[in-house]
Structure formats: structure tokens, C-alpha cells
Amino acid sequence: MNQGVHSSVSGALQIPITGYYFYEVKDVKIPIEGSCNGAGDISFRSRTSGGYETFEGQFSGSMLEDFSGTWSNGKKRLRFSLNSRN
């Protein structure tokens, strides 16, 4: 098995994700970490000054350029949609 690619007990491939998202209103890069499975389902979380936030959703589009799902900070849950820019 390649380092960095994990297989859960159920046998589903889990690909780790690290990076950041940019919060324009506050001009802040927020680090994220999580995983994606082979079906395009993704789950990641970030730690902010207010605690942890989670994003769960799925990639779509012919080049997997769109990502939509649910954001939560433990108190609120909101739908979101991220689209790549050309």
C-alpha cells in the first residue's frame, strides 16, 4: 500500500486531503484536513478560533470541479456549493 493512502475496515479506499480554504471576509487562510473515497465523497474539518468546522459532501461535474454538501460548526448546519473558476 502506498504511504498516505488508507483503506478502512470496510475496504473503501480513503485518500487523505490537506490544504486550506480562504475566508475572504476576514482575509484568512484556514487549514483543512480530511479524506476522499474513490466515489468522490469527501469529508474534512478545520480548526478556527471558534472551534472545529466540518465539511461533508461530494464532488461532481465532468472533471470533478464542483463540490457541494453540508458545513457544520457543531451549532449550525448549512448547505454549501463550491465551484471551480475558469
Secondary structure, 3 states (H helix, E strand, C coil): CCCCCEECCCCCEEEEEEEEEEEHHHCEEEEEEEEEECCCEEEEEEEECCEEEEEEEEEECCCCCEEEEEEECCCCEEEEEEECCC
